Amino acid sequence: MKSRLSFMILMAVVLMGGIAWADAPTGGDAEASADSIPFDPFDSPSGNSYGDQDLMLQAVADPIAGFNRAMFVFNDKLYFWVLKPVASGYRVVVPTPVRVSVKDFFFNLLAPVRFVNCLFQGKWRSAEGEFCRFVVNSTAGCLGFFNLVRDKPQFNPPEEDFGQTLGYYAVGNGFYIIWPLFGPSTLRDTVGSIGDWALNPVSFMQLVNVDAGELTSGTTNVIAYGVRTINETSFRIGDYETLKNASLDPYEAFRNAYIQNRLSKIAQ
């Protein structure tokens, strides 16, 4: 019973990796309000790439803004009440070199996701770079705990995921949505996350459940994502707070930051 209770608490803590922060946009805020754009699921952008002007003006429909704002508040409370305290304590206890190695390990573990999406987009040089980095770090780098090619640009192509692949083939964002625990997304990126999950090696790992005497991959996923989320957050404590405190409307600021960041990734 105690182990099951601990598992439920751990799940609540660790599945909110997306709420900790959003990458800062490379450009200014969108001039048009996303709330004013008619709802059009998977509206197709023009072409497979976005120019600088498109990054500034592209906005995404937000037909469920009421739900999204409620989820933003929910995730915000979870961050300040749970994730930040845990990550802060973790940062105090675990030395920086160890945390860097843990980060490198998970980054290397997710190489199949990036590699396959590079292939899907026909980015052969990027796929080659991902493959070579994975081989080097998985062998000489001790299963990825050491990134031996960190300073070699040819082995560090832009990261790709299935949401970006869909965008590359002119699939539009659809509409903006904030998932409880998981954070900001769009209809396209939500569908893409399912494809990334299927390519994630952790999804195929299993851990013996001592109490039930059976195998369960769910426990493995929770533990893996929990460690990764806490470790990643330990490097970024303060970033979320800075952007939030600098915004008149934090909800709109994080929405614009998320959309512009995703557009810039697709354009790479």
Secondary structure, DSSP 4 states (H G I P E B T S, - for coil): -HHHHHHHHHHHHHT-GGGS--PPPSS---SS-GGGSPP-TTPPPSSS---HHHHHH---B-TTHHHHHHHHHHHHHHIIIIIHHHHHHHHHHS-HHHHHHHHHHHHHHTHHHHHHHHHHTT-HHHHHHHHHHHHHHHHTTTTTTS-TTTT-GGG-PPP--HHHHHHHTT----BEEEETTTEEEEHHHHHHHHHHHHH-GGGG--EEETTTTEEEHHHHHHHHHHHHHHHHHHTTTTHHHHHHHT-SSHHHHHHHHHHHHHHHHHH-
